[in-house]
Amino acid sequence: MSNHYHLVLKIDTEQQQKLTQEAVISRWLQLFNGHPIKKTKDSHNIAYQP
């Protein structure tokens, strides 16, 4: 069992509810490579630009 590990996370649901889609995607892209983000005219929608 030395070839893997288990990670236990506690999610603060109150803090999570406050995050916008843009904030979640921005944080994700800081950790992982992804497509550049392009905002659409509607600021609540996000379109991915390949």
ModelCIF file with pLDDT and N, C-alpha, C, O atoms, coordinates in Angstrom:
data_MODEL
#
_entry.id   MODEL 
#
_entity.id                         1 
_entity.type                       polymer 
_entity.pdbx_number_of_molecules   1 
#
_entity_poly.entity_id                      1 
_entity_poly.type                           'polypeptide(L)' 
_entity_poly.nstd_linkage                   no 
_entity_poly.nstd_monomer                   no 
_entity_poly.pdbx_seq_one_letter_code       MSNHYHLVLKIDTEQQQKLTQEAVISRWLQLFNGHPIKKTKDSHNIAYQP 
_entity_poly.pdbx_seq_one_letter_code_can   MSNHYHLVLKIDTEQQQKLTQEAVISRWLQLFNGHPIKKTKDSHNIAYQP 
_entity_poly.pdbx_strand_id                 A 
#
loop_
_entity_poly_seq.entity_id 
_entity_poly_seq.num 
_entity_poly_seq.mon_id 
_entity_poly_seq.hetero 
1 1  MET n 
1 2  SER n 
1 3  ASN n 
1 4  HIS n 
1 5  TYR n 
1 6  HIS n 
1 7  LEU n 
1 8  VAL n 
1 9  LEU n 
1 10 LYS n 
1 11 ILE n 
1 12 ASP n 
1 13 THR n 
1 14 GLU n 
1 15 GLN n 
1 16 GLN n 
1 17 GLN n 
1 18 LYS n 
1 19 LEU n 
1 20 THR n 
1 21 GLN n 
1 22 GLU n 
1 23 ALA n 
1 24 VAL n 
1 25 ILE n 
1 26 SER n 
1 27 ARG n 
1 28 TRP n 
1 29 LEU n 
1 30 GLN n 
1 31 LEU n 
1 32 PHE n 
1 33 ASN n 
1 34 GLY n 
1 35 HIS n 
1 36 PRO n 
1 37 ILE n 
1 38 LYS n 
1 39 LYS n 
1 40 THR n 
1 41 LYS n 
1 42 ASP n 
1 43 SER n 
1 44 HIS n 
1 45 ASN n 
1 46 ILE n 
1 47 ALA n 
1 48 TYR n 
1 49 GLN n 
1 50 PRO n 
#
_struct_asym.id          A 
_struct_asym.entity_id   1 
#
loop_
_ma_qa_metric.id 
_ma_qa_metric.mode 
_ma_qa_metric.name 
_ma_qa_metric.software_group_id 
_ma_qa_metric.type 
1 global pLDDT . pLDDT 
2 local  pLDDT . pLDDT 
#
_ma_qa_metric_global.metric_id      1 
_ma_qa_metric_global.metric_value   74.90 
_ma_qa_metric_global.model_id       1 
_ma_qa_metric_global.ordinal_id     1 
#
loop_
_ma_qa_metric_local.label_asym_id 
_ma_qa_metric_local.label_comp_id 
_ma_qa_metric_local.label_seq_id 
_ma_qa_metric_local.metric_id 
_ma_qa_metric_local.metric_value 
_ma_qa_metric_local.model_id 
_ma_qa_metric_local.ordinal_id 
A MET 1  2 63.00 1 1  
A SER 2  2 78.00 1 2  
A ASN 3  2 88.00 1 3  
A HIS 4  2 90.00 1 4  
A TYR 5  2 89.00 1 5  
A HIS 6  2 90.00 1 6  
A LEU 7  2 90.00 1 7  
A VAL 8  2 90.00 1 8  
A LEU 9  2 90.00 1 9  
A LYS 10 2 92.00 1 10 
A ILE 11 2 91.00 1 11 
A ASP 12 2 94.00 1 12 
A THR 13 2 94.00 1 13 
A GLU 14 2 94.00 1 14 
A GLN 15 2 93.00 1 15 
A GLN 16 2 91.00 1 16 
A GLN 17 2 93.00 1 17 
A LYS 18 2 94.00 1 18 
A LEU 19 2 93.00 1 19 
A THR 20 2 91.00 1 20 
A GLN 21 2 89.00 1 21 
A GLU 22 2 87.00 1 22 
A ALA 23 2 89.00 1 23 
A VAL 24 2 87.00 1 24 
A ILE 25 2 82.00 1 25 
A SER 26 2 83.00 1 26 
A ARG 27 2 85.00 1 27 
A TRP 28 2 81.00 1 28 
A LEU 29 2 78.00 1 29 
A GLN 30 2 81.00 1 30 
A LEU 31 2 81.00 1 31 
A PHE 32 2 75.00 1 32 
A ASN 33 2 70.00 1 33 
A GLY 34 2 60.00 1 34 
A HIS 35 2 58.00 1 35 
A PRO 36 2 55.00 1 36 
A ILE 37 2 58.00 1 37 
A LYS 38 2 53.00 1 38 
A LYS 39 2 49.00 1 39 
A THR 40 2 48.00 1 40 
A LYS 41 2 47.00 1 41 
A ASP 42 2 50.00 1 42 
A SER 43 2 49.00 1 43 
A HIS 44 2 53.00 1 44 
A ASN 45 2 54.00 1 45 
A ILE 46 2 57.00 1 46 
A ALA 47 2 53.00 1 47 
A TYR 48 2 51.00 1 48 
A GLN 49 2 49.00 1 49 
A PRO 50 2 45.00 1 50 
#
loop_
_atom_site.group_PDB 
_atom_site.id 
_atom_site.type_symbol 
_atom_site.label_atom_id 
_atom_site.label_alt_id 
_atom_site.label_comp_id 
_atom_site.label_asym_id 
_atom_site.label_entity_id 
_atom_site.label_seq_id 
_atom_site.pdbx_PDB_ins_code 
_atom_site.Cartn_x 
_atom_site.Cartn_y 
_atom_site.Cartn_z 
_atom_site.occupancy 
_atom_site.B_iso_or_equiv 
_atom_site.pdbx_formal_charge 
_atom_site.auth_seq_id 
_atom_site.auth_comp_id 
_atom_site.auth_asym_id 
_atom_site.auth_atom_id 
_atom_site.pdbx_PDB_model_num 
ATOM 1   N N  . MET A 1 1  ? 0.814   -1.200 0.000   1.00 63.00 ? 1  MET A N  1 
ATOM 2   C CA . MET A 1 1  ? 0.000   0.000  0.000   1.00 63.00 ? 1  MET A CA 1 
ATOM 3   C C  . MET A 1 1  ? 0.859   1.267  0.000   1.00 63.00 ? 1  MET A C  1 
ATOM 4   O O  . MET A 1 1  ? 0.357   2.352  0.291   1.00 63.00 ? 1  MET A O  1 
ATOM 5   N N  . SER A 1 2  ? 2.115   1.141  -0.315  1.00 78.00 ? 2  SER A N  1 
ATOM 6   C CA . SER A 1 2  ? 2.976   2.325  -0.343  1.00 78.00 ? 2  SER A CA 1 
ATOM 7   C C  . SER A 1 2  ? 2.941   3.039  -1.689  1.00 78.00 ? 2  SER A C  1 
ATOM 8   O O  . SER A 1 2  ? 3.641   4.036  -1.872  1.00 78.00 ? 2  SER A O  1 
ATOM 9   N N  . ASN A 1 3  ? 2.133   2.545  -2.643  1.00 88.00 ? 3  ASN A N  1 
ATOM 10  C CA . ASN A 1 3  ? 2.105   3.151  -3.964  1.00 88.00 ? 3  ASN A CA 1 
ATOM 11  C C  . ASN A 1 3  ? 0.986   4.186  -4.131  1.00 88.00 ? 3  ASN A C  1 
ATOM 12  O O  . ASN A 1 3  ? 0.766   4.677  -5.238  1.00 88.00 ? 3  ASN A O  1 
ATOM 13  N N  . HIS A 1 4  ? 0.290   4.517  -3.065  1.00 90.00 ? 4  HIS A N  1 
ATOM 14  C CA . HIS A 1 4  ? -0.768  5.524  -3.141  1.00 90.00 ? 4  HIS A CA 1 
ATOM 15  C C  . HIS A 1 4  ? -1.016  6.115  -1.757  1.00 90.00 ? 4  HIS A C  1 
ATOM 16  O O  . HIS A 1 4  ? -0.460  5.656  -0.759  1.00 90.00 ? 4  HIS A O  1 
ATOM 17  N N  . TYR A 1 5  ? -1.849  7.126  -1.720  1.00 89.00 ? 5  TYR A N  1 
ATOM 18  C CA . TYR A 1 5  ? -2.219  7.716  -0.440  1.00 89.00 ? 5  TYR A CA 1 
ATOM 19  C C  . TYR A 1 5  ? -3.673  8.162  -0.499  1.00 89.00 ? 5  TYR A C  1 
ATOM 20  O O  . TYR A 1 5  ? -4.258  8.274  -1.576  1.00 89.00 ? 5  TYR A O  1 
ATOM 21  N N  . HIS A 1 6  ? -4.238  8.410  0.654   1.00 90.00 ? 6  HIS A N  1 
ATOM 22  C CA . HIS A 1 6  ? -5.613  8.885  0.755   1.00 90.00 ? 6  HIS A CA 1 
ATOM 23  C C  . HIS A 1 6  ? -5.584  10.321 1.254   1.00 90.00 ? 6  HIS A C  1 
ATOM 24  O O  . HIS A 1 6  ? -4.788  10.679 2.122   1.00 90.00 ? 6  HIS A O  1 
ATOM 25  N N  . LEU A 1 7  ? -6.441  11.111 0.704   1.00 90.00 ? 7  LEU A N  1 
ATOM 26  C CA . LEU A 1 7  ? -6.516  12.519 1.076   1.00 90.00 ? 7  LEU A CA 1 
ATOM 27  C C  . LEU A 1 7  ? -7.917  12.804 1.601   1.00 90.00 ? 7  LEU A C  1 
ATOM 28  O O  . LEU A 1 7  ? -8.906  12.518 0.927   1.00 90.00 ? 7  LEU A O  1 
ATOM 29  N N  . VAL A 1 8  ? -8.001  13.359 2.784   1.00 90.00 ? 8  VAL A N  1 
ATOM 30  C CA . VAL A 1 8  ? -9.283  13.694 3.378   1.00 90.00 ? 8  VAL A CA 1 
ATOM 31  C C  . VAL A 1 8  ? -9.444  15.206 3.335   1.00 90.00 ? 8  VAL A C  1 
ATOM 32  O O  . VAL A 1 8  ? -8.594  15.947 3.828   1.00 90.00 ? 8  VAL A O  1 
ATOM 33  N N  . LEU A 1 9  ? -10.538 15.653 2.744   1.00 90.00 ? 9  LEU A N  1 
ATOM 34  C CA . LEU A 1 9  ? -10.799 17.083 2.611   1.00 90.00 ? 9  LEU A CA 1 
ATOM 35  C C  . LEU A 1 9  ? -12.027 17.480 3.400   1.00 90.00 ? 9  LEU A C  1 
ATOM 36  O O  . LEU A 1 9  ? -12.988 16.720 3.518   1.00 90.00 ? 9  LEU A O  1 
ATOM 37  N N  . LYS A 1 10 ? -11.976 18.674 3.934   1.00 92.00 ? 10 LYS A N  1 
ATOM 38  C CA . LYS A 1 10 ? -13.157 19.257 4.561   1.00 92.00 ? 10 LYS A CA 1 
ATOM 39  C C  . LYS A 1 10 ? -13.545 20.451 3.700   1.00 92.00 ? 10 LYS A C  1 
ATOM 40  O O  . LYS A 1 10 ? -12.741 21.361 3.496   1.00 92.00 ? 10 LYS A O  1 
ATOM 41  N N  . ILE A 1 11 ? -14.757 20.450 3.203   1.00 91.00 ? 11 ILE A N  1 
ATOM 42  C CA . ILE A 1 11 ? -15.225 21.530 2.350   1.00 91.00 ? 11 ILE A CA 1 
ATOM 43  C C  . ILE A 1 11 ? -16.082 22.478 3.175   1.00 91.00 ? 11 ILE A C  1 
ATOM 44  O O  . ILE A 1 11 ? -17.071 22.075 3.788   1.00 91.00 ? 11 ILE A O  1 
ATOM 45  N N  . ASP A 1 12 ? -15.685 23.733 3.179   1.00 94.00 ? 12 ASP A N  1 
ATOM 46  C CA . ASP A 1 12 ? -16.458 24.775 3.859   1.00 94.00 ? 12 ASP A CA 1 
ATOM 47  C C  . ASP A 1 12 ? -17.582 25.188 2.908   1.00 94.00 ? 12 ASP A C  1 
ATOM 48  O O  . ASP A 1 12 ? -17.375 26.015 2.020   1.00 94.00 ? 12 ASP A O  1 
ATOM 49  N N  . THR A 1 13 ? -18.760 24.617 3.092   1.00 94.00 ? 13 THR A N  1 
ATOM 50  C CA . THR A 1 13 ? -19.855 24.853 2.144   1.00 94.00 ? 13 THR A CA 1 
ATOM 51  C C  . THR A 1 13 ? -20.303 26.308 2.120   1.00 94.00 ? 13 THR A C  1 
ATOM 52  O O  . THR A 1 13 ? -20.746 26.790 1.078   1.00 94.00 ? 13 THR A O  1 
ATOM 53  N N  . GLU A 1 14 ? -20.202 27.013 3.225   1.00 94.00 ? 14 GLU A N  1 
ATOM 54  C CA . GLU A 1 14 ? -20.583 28.424 3.245   1.00 94.00 ? 14 GLU A CA 1 
ATOM 55  C C  . GLU A 1 14 ? -19.640 29.241 2.365   1.00 94.00 ? 14 GLU A C  1 
ATOM 56  O O  . GLU A 1 14 ? -20.086 30.088 1.591   1.00 94.00 ? 14 GLU A O  1 
ATOM 57  N N  . GLN A 1 15 ? -18.347 28.988 2.483   1.00 93.00 ? 15 GLN A N  1 
ATOM 58  C CA . GLN A 1 15 ? -17.363 29.674 1.652   1.00 93.00 ? 15 GLN A CA 1 
ATOM 59  C C  . GLN A 1 15 ? -17.505 29.253 0.194   1.00 93.00 ? 15 GLN A C  1 
ATOM 60  O O  . GLN A 1 15 ? -17.364 30.080 -0.707  1.00 93.00 ? 15 GLN A O  1 
ATOM 61  N N  . GLN A 1 16 ? -17.779 27.990 -0.039  1.00 91.00 ? 16 GLN A N  1 
ATOM 62  C CA . GLN A 1 16 ? -17.928 27.473 -1.390  1.00 91.00 ? 16 GLN A CA 1 
ATOM 63  C C  . GLN A 1 16 ? -19.095 28.139 -2.109  1.00 91.00 ? 16 GLN A C  1 
ATOM 64  O O  . GLN A 1 16 ? -19.002 28.419 -3.304  1.00 91.00 ? 16 GLN A O  1 
ATOM 65  N N  . GLN A 1 17 ? -20.175 28.392 -1.410  1.00 93.00 ? 17 GLN A N  1 
ATOM 66  C CA . GLN A 1 17 ? -21.354 29.017 -2.012  1.00 93.00 ? 17 GLN A CA 1 
ATOM 67  C C  . GLN A 1 17 ? -21.071 30.450 -2.464  1.00 93.00 ? 17 GLN A C  1 
ATOM 68  O O  . GLN A 1 17 ? -21.755 30.961 -3.350  1.00 93.00 ? 17 GLN A O  1 
ATOM 69  N N  . LYS A 1 18 ? -20.085 31.096 -1.875  1.00 94.00 ? 18 LYS A N  1 
ATOM 70  C CA . LYS A 1 18 ? -19.759 32.484 -2.203  1.00 94.00 ? 18 LYS A CA 1 
ATOM 71  C C  . LYS A 1 18 ? -18.901 32.614 -3.469  1.00 94.00 ? 18 LYS A C  1 
ATOM 72  O O  . LYS A 1 18 ? -18.796 33.701 -4.038  1.00 94.00 ? 18 LYS A O  1 
ATOM 73  N N  . LEU A 1 19 ? -18.289 31.507 -3.910  1.00 93.00 ? 19 LEU A N  1 
ATOM 74  C CA . LEU A 1 19 ? -17.401 31.566 -5.070  1.00 93.00 ? 19 LEU A CA 1 
ATOM 75  C C  . LEU A 1 19 ? -18.195 31.713 -6.365  1.00 93.00 ? 19 LEU A C  1 
ATOM 76  O O  . LEU A 1 19 ? -19.232 31.076 -6.549  1.00 93.00 ? 19 LEU A O  1 
ATOM 77  N N  . THR A 1 20 ? -17.694 32.557 -7.251  1.00 91.00 ? 20 THR A N  1 
ATOM 78  C CA . THR A 1 20 ? -18.298 32.698 -8.572  1.00 91.00 ? 20 THR A CA 1 
ATOM 79  C C  . THR A 1 20 ? -17.705 31.640 -9.497  1.00 91.00 ? 20 THR A C  1 
ATOM 80  O O  . THR A 1 20 ? -16.700 31.011 -9.168  1.00 91.00 ? 20 THR A O  1 
ATOM 81  N N  . GLN A 1 21 ? -18.337 31.448 -10.658 1.00 89.00 ? 21 GLN A N  1 
ATOM 82  C CA . GLN A 1 21 ? -17.789 30.516 -11.642 1.00 89.00 ? 21 GLN A CA 1 
ATOM 83  C C  . GLN A 1 21 ? -16.404 30.956 -12.074 1.00 89.00 ? 21 GLN A C  1 
ATOM 84  O O  . GLN A 1 21 ? -15.507 30.130 -12.241 1.00 89.00 ? 21 GLN A O  1 
ATOM 85  N N  . GLU A 1 22 ? -16.231 32.254 -12.255 1.00 87.00 ? 22 GLU A N  1 
ATOM 86  C CA . GLU A 1 22 ? -14.940 32.783 -12.673 1.00 87.00 ? 22 GLU A CA 1 
ATOM 87  C C  . GLU A 1 22 ? -13.860 32.477 -11.639 1.00 87.00 ? 22 GLU A C  1 
ATOM 88  O O  . GLU A 1 22 ? -12.737 32.120 -11.997 1.00 87.00 ? 22 GLU A O  1 
ATOM 89  N N  . ALA A 1 23 ? -14.196 32.615 -10.366 1.00 89.00 ? 23 ALA A N  1 
ATOM 90  C CA . ALA A 1 23 ? -13.231 32.357 -9.299  1.00 89.00 ? 23 ALA A CA 1 
ATOM 91  C C  . ALA A 1 23 ? -12.828 30.885 -9.264  1.00 89.00 ? 23 ALA A C  1 
ATOM 92  O O  . ALA A 1 23 ? -11.655 30.561 -9.083  1.00 89.00 ? 23 ALA A O  1 
ATOM 93  N N  . VAL A 1 24 ? -13.797 30.004 -9.436  1.00 87.00 ? 24 VAL A N  1 
ATOM 94  C CA . VAL A 1 24 ? -13.509 28.567 -9.427  1.00 87.00 ? 24 VAL A CA 1 
ATOM 95  C C  . VAL A 1 24 ? -12.599 28.207 -10.598 1.00 87.00 ? 24 VAL A C  1 
ATOM 96  O O  . VAL A 1 24 ? -11.613 27.491 -10.426 1.00 87.00 ? 24 VAL A O  1 
ATOM 97  N N  . ILE A 1 25 ? -12.933 28.705 -11.788 1.00 82.00 ? 25 ILE A N  1 
ATOM 98  C CA . ILE A 1 25 ? -12.129 28.396 -12.970 1.00 82.00 ? 25 ILE A CA 1 
ATOM 99  C C  . ILE A 1 25 ? -10.735 28.992 -12.849 1.00 82.00 ? 25 ILE A C  1 
ATOM 100 O O  . ILE A 1 25 ? -9.750  28.351 -13.215 1.00 82.00 ? 25 ILE A O  1 
ATOM 101 N N  . SER A 1 26 ? -10.648 30.207 -12.342 1.00 83.00 ? 26 SER A N  1 
ATOM 102 C CA . SER A 1 26 ? -9.349  30.845 -12.170 1.00 83.00 ? 26 SER A CA 1 
ATOM 103 C C  . SER A 1 26 ? -8.473  30.045 -11.214 1.00 83.00 ? 26 SER A C  1 
ATOM 104 O O  . SER A 1 26 ? -7.288  29.843 -11.481 1.00 83.00 ? 26 SER A O  1 
ATOM 105 N N  . ARG A 1 27 ? -9.036  29.593 -10.118 1.00 85.00 ? 27 ARG A N  1 
ATOM 106 C CA . ARG A 1 27 ? -8.270  28.790 -9.155  1.00 85.00 ? 27 ARG A CA 1 
ATOM 107 C C  . ARG A 1 27 ? -7.848  27.461 -9.759  1.00 85.00 ? 27 ARG A C  1 
ATOM 108 O O  . ARG A 1 27 ? -6.729  26.998 -9.539  1.00 85.00 ? 27 ARG A O  1 
ATOM 109 N N  . TRP A 1 28 ? -8.759  26.844 -10.530 1.00 81.00 ? 28 TRP A N  1 
ATOM 110 C CA . TRP A 1 28 ? -8.455  25.568 -11.169 1.00 81.00 ? 28 TRP A CA 1 
ATOM 111 C C  . TRP A 1 28 ? -7.283  25.732 -12.131 1.00 81.00 ? 28 TRP A C  1 
ATOM 112 O O  . TRP A 1 28 ? -6.363  24.914 -12.145 1.00 81.00 ? 28 TRP A O  1 
ATOM 113 N N  . LEU A 1 29 ? -7.324  26.804 -12.940 1.00 78.00 ? 29 LEU A N  1 
ATOM 114 C CA . LEU A 1 29 ? -6.280  27.010 -13.934 1.00 78.00 ? 29 LEU A CA 1 
ATOM 115 C C  . LEU A 1 29 ? -4.944  27.382 -13.306 1.00 78.00 ? 29 LEU A C  1 
ATOM 116 O O  . LEU A 1 29 ? -3.906  27.240 -13.952 1.00 78.00 ? 29 LEU A O  1 
ATOM 117 N N  . GLN A 1 30 ? -4.944  27.850 -12.071 1.00 81.00 ? 30 GLN A N  1 
ATOM 118 C CA . GLN A 1 30 ? -3.677  28.097 -11.381 1.00 81.00 ? 30 GLN A CA 1 
ATOM 119 C C  . GLN A 1 30 ? -2.997  26.775 -11.042 1.00 81.00 ? 30 GLN A C  1 
ATOM 120 O O  . GLN A 1 30 ? -1.773  26.709 -10.922 1.00 81.00 ? 30 GLN A O  1 
ATOM 121 N N  . LEU A 1 31 ? -3.803  25.719 -10.888 1.00 81.00 ? 31 LEU A N  1 
ATOM 122 C CA . LEU A 1 31 ? -3.258  24.408 -10.528 1.00 81.00 ? 31 LEU A CA 1 
ATOM 123 C C  . LEU A 1 31 ? -3.017  23.510 -11.731 1.00 81.00 ? 31 LEU A C  1 
ATOM 124 O O  . LEU A 1 31 ? -2.059  22.737 -11.756 1.00 81.00 ? 31 LEU A O  1 
ATOM 125 N N  . PHE A 1 32 ? -3.894  23.615 -12.732 1.00 75.00 ? 32 PHE A N  1 
ATOM 126 C CA . PHE A 1 32 ? -3.855  22.704 -13.871 1.00 75.00 ? 32 PHE A CA 1 
ATOM 127 C C  . PHE A 1 32 ? -3.849  23.489 -15.170 1.00 75.00 ? 32 PHE A C  1 
ATOM 128 O O  . PHE A 1 32 ? -4.368  24.604 -15.226 1.00 75.00 ? 32 PHE A O  1 
ATOM 129 N N  . ASN A 1 33 ? -3.268  22.916 -16.213 1.00 70.00 ? 33 ASN A N  1 
ATOM 130 C CA . ASN A 1 33 ? -3.317  23.531 -17.537 1.00 70.00 ? 33 ASN A CA 1 
ATOM 131 C C  . ASN A 1 33 ? -4.730  23.413 -18.076 1.00 70.00 ? 33 ASN A C  1 
ATOM 132 O O  . ASN A 1 33 ? -5.420  22.424 -17.826 1.00 70.00 ? 33 ASN A O  1 
ATOM 133 N N  . GLY A 1 34 ? -5.151  24.413 -18.807 1.00 60.00 ? 34 GLY A N  1 
ATOM 134 C CA . GLY A 1 34 ? -6.489  24.370 -19.374 1.00 60.00 ? 34 GLY A CA 1 
ATOM 135 C C  . GLY A 1 34 ? -6.603  25.330 -20.530 1.00 60.00 ? 34 GLY A C  1 
ATOM 136 O O  . GLY A 1 34 ? -5.636  25.997 -20.898 1.00 60.00 ? 34 GLY A O  1 
ATOM 137 N N  . HIS A 1 35 ? -7.770  25.398 -21.093 1.00 58.00 ? 35 HIS A N  1 
ATOM 138 C CA . HIS A 1 35 ? -8.034  26.301 -22.194 1.00 58.00 ? 35 HIS A CA 1 
ATOM 139 C C  . HIS A 1 35 ? -8.120  27.734 -21.682 1.00 58.00 ? 35 HIS A C  1 
ATOM 140 O O  . HIS A 1 35 ? -8.586  27.967 -20.567 1.00 58.00 ? 35 HIS A O  1 
ATOM 141 N N  . PRO A 1 36 ? -7.676  28.691 -22.482 1.00 55.00 ? 36 PRO A N  1 
ATOM 142 C CA . PRO A 1 36 ? -7.866  30.095 -22.099 1.00 55.00 ? 36 PRO A CA 1 
ATOM 143 C C  . PRO A 1 36 ? -9.354  30.401 -21.967 1.00 55.00 ? 36 PRO A C  1 
ATOM 144 O O  . PRO A 1 36 ? -10.181 29.808 -22.661 1.00 55.00 ? 36 PRO A O  1 
ATOM 145 N N  . ILE A 1 37 ? -9.680  31.300 -21.100 1.00 58.00 ? 37 ILE A N  1 
ATOM 146 C CA . ILE A 1 37 ? -11.074 31.635 -20.837 1.00 58.00 ? 37 ILE A CA 1 
ATOM 147 C C  . ILE A 1 37 ? -11.424 32.938 -21.540 1.00 58.00 ? 37 ILE A C  1 
ATOM 148 O O  . ILE A 1 37 ? -10.663 33.905 -21.512 1.00 58.00 ? 37 ILE A O  1 
ATOM 149 N N  . LYS A 1 38 ? -12.555 32.942 -22.150 1.00 53.00 ? 38 LYS A N  1 
ATOM 150 C CA . LYS A 1 38 ? -13.057 34.156 -22.781 1.00 53.00 ? 38 LYS A CA 1 
ATOM 151 C C  . LYS A 1 38 ? -14.445 34.424 -22.227 1.00 53.00 ? 38 LYS A C  1 
ATOM 152 O O  . LYS A 1 38 ? -15.330 33.573 -22.327 1.00 53.00 ? 38 LYS A O  1 
ATOM 153 N N  . LYS A 1 39 ? -14.643 35.603 -21.643 1.00 49.00 ? 39 LYS A N  1 
ATOM 154 C CA . LYS A 1 39 ? -15.957 35.948 -21.123 1.00 49.00 ? 39 LYS A CA 1 
ATOM 155 C C  . LYS A 1 39 ? -16.885 36.308 -22.275 1.00 49.00 ? 39 LYS A C  1 
ATOM 156 O O  . LYS A 1 39 ? -16.476 36.936 -23.251 1.00 49.00 ? 39 LYS A O  1 
ATOM 157 N N  . THR A 1 40 ? -18.130 35.901 -22.142 1.00 48.00 ? 40 THR A N  1 
ATOM 158 C CA . THR A 1 40 ? -19.120 36.259 -23.145 1.00 48.00 ? 40 THR A CA 1 
ATOM 159 C C  . THR A 1 40 ? -19.764 37.582 -22.747 1.00 48.00 ? 40 THR A C  1 
ATOM 160 O O  . THR A 1 40 ? -19.447 38.139 -21.695 1.00 48.00 ? 40 THR A O  1 
ATOM 161 N N  . LYS A 1 41 ? -20.665 38.083 -23.585 1.00 47.00 ? 41 LYS A N  1 
ATOM 162 C CA . LYS A 1 41 ? -21.352 39.333 -23.284 1.00 47.00 ? 41 LYS A CA 1 
ATOM 163 C C  . LYS A 1 41 ? -22.120 39.229 -21.971 1.00 47.00 ? 41 LYS A C  1 
ATOM 164 O O  . LYS A 1 41 ? -22.189 40.191 -21.206 1.00 47.00 ? 41 LYS A O  1 
ATOM 165 N N  . ASP A 1 42 ? -22.692 38.060 -21.717 1.00 50.00 ? 42 ASP A N  1 
ATOM 166 C CA . ASP A 1 42 ? -23.394 37.825 -20.454 1.00 50.00 ? 42 ASP A CA 1 
ATOM 167 C C  . ASP A 1 42 ? -22.336 37.473 -19.413 1.00 50.00 ? 42 ASP A C  1 
ATOM 168 O O  . ASP A 1 42 ? -21.721 36.410 -19.492 1.00 50.00 ? 42 ASP A O  1 
ATOM 169 N N  . SER A 1 43 ? -22.124 38.340 -18.456 1.00 49.00 ? 43 SER A N  1 
ATOM 170 C CA . SER A 1 43 ? -21.016 38.149 -17.501 1.00 49.00 ? 43 SER A CA 1 
ATOM 171 C C  . SER A 1 43 ? -21.184 36.915 -16.621 1.00 49.00 ? 43 SER A C  1 
ATOM 172 O O  . SER A 1 43 ? -20.243 36.527 -15.928 1.00 49.00 ? 43 SER A O  1 
ATOM 173 N N  . HIS A 1 44 ? -22.353 36.291 -16.633 1.00 53.00 ? 44 HIS A N  1 
ATOM 174 C CA . HIS A 1 44 ? -22.567 35.101 -15.824 1.00 53.00 ? 44 HIS A CA 1 
ATOM 175 C C  . HIS A 1 44 ? -22.191 33.836 -16.573 1.00 53.00 ? 44 HIS A C  1 
ATOM 176 O O  . HIS A 1 44 ? -22.111 32.767 -15.969 1.00 53.00 ? 44 HIS A O  1 
ATOM 177 N N  . ASN A 1 45 ? -21.961 33.931 -17.862 1.00 54.00 ? 45 ASN A N  1 
ATOM 178 C CA . ASN A 1 45 ? -21.583 32.765 -18.655 1.00 54.00 ? 45 ASN A CA 1 
ATOM 179 C C  . ASN A 1 45 ? -20.129 32.861 -19.059 1.00 54.00 ? 45 ASN A C  1 
ATOM 180 O O  . ASN A 1 45 ? -19.609 33.950 -19.302 1.00 54.00 ? 45 ASN A O  1 
ATOM 181 N N  . ILE A 1 46 ? -19.487 31.731 -19.129 1.00 57.00 ? 46 ILE A N  1 
ATOM 182 C CA . ILE A 1 46 ? -18.091 31.685 -19.530 1.00 57.00 ? 46 ILE A CA 1 
ATOM 183 C C  . ILE A 1 46 ? -17.977 30.735 -20.715 1.00 57.00 ? 46 ILE A C  1 
ATOM 184 O O  . ILE A 1 46 ? -18.503 29.622 -20.682 1.00 57.00 ? 46 ILE A O  1 
ATOM 185 N N  . ALA A 1 47 ? -17.306 31.169 -21.735 1.00 53.00 ? 47 ALA A N  1 
ATOM 186 C CA . ALA A 1 47 ? -17.072 30.322 -22.902 1.00 53.00 ? 47 ALA A CA 1 
ATOM 187 C C  . ALA A 1 47 ? -15.596 29.976 -22.958 1.00 53.00 ? 47 ALA A C  1 
ATOM 188 O O  . ALA A 1 47 ? -14.740 30.815 -22.678 1.00 53.00 ? 47 ALA A O  1 
ATOM 189 N N  . TYR A 1 48 ? -15.308 28.753 -23.317 1.00 51.00 ? 48 TYR A N  1 
ATOM 190 C CA . TYR A 1 48 ? -13.924 28.322 -23.434 1.00 51.00 ? 48 TYR A CA 1 
ATOM 191 C C  . TYR A 1 48 ? -13.468 28.531 -24.867 1.00 51.00 ? 48 TYR A C  1 
ATOM 192 O O  . TYR A 1 48 ? -14.185 28.202 -25.811 1.00 51.00 ? 48 TYR A O  1 
ATOM 193 N N  . GLN A 1 49 ? -12.292 29.070 -25.021 1.00 49.00 ? 49 GLN A N  1 
ATOM 194 C CA . GLN A 1 49 ? -11.716 29.333 -26.332 1.00 49.00 ? 49 GLN A CA 1 
ATOM 195 C C  . GLN A 1 49 ? -10.609 28.310 -26.554 1.00 49.00 ? 49 GLN A C  1 
ATOM 196 O O  . GLN A 1 49 ? -9.559  28.405 -25.919 1.00 49.00 ? 49 GLN A O  1 
ATOM 197 N N  . PRO A 1 50 ? -10.816 27.321 -27.451 1.00 45.00 ? 50 PRO A N  1 
ATOM 198 C CA . PRO A 1 50 ? -9.776  26.290 -27.654 1.00 45.00 ? 50 PRO A CA 1 
ATOM 199 C C  . PRO A 1 50 ? -8.509  26.848 -28.275 1.00 45.00 ? 50 PRO A C  1 
ATOM 200 O O  . PRO A 1 50 ? -7.554  26.106 -28.503 1.00 45.00 ? 50 PRO A O  1 
#
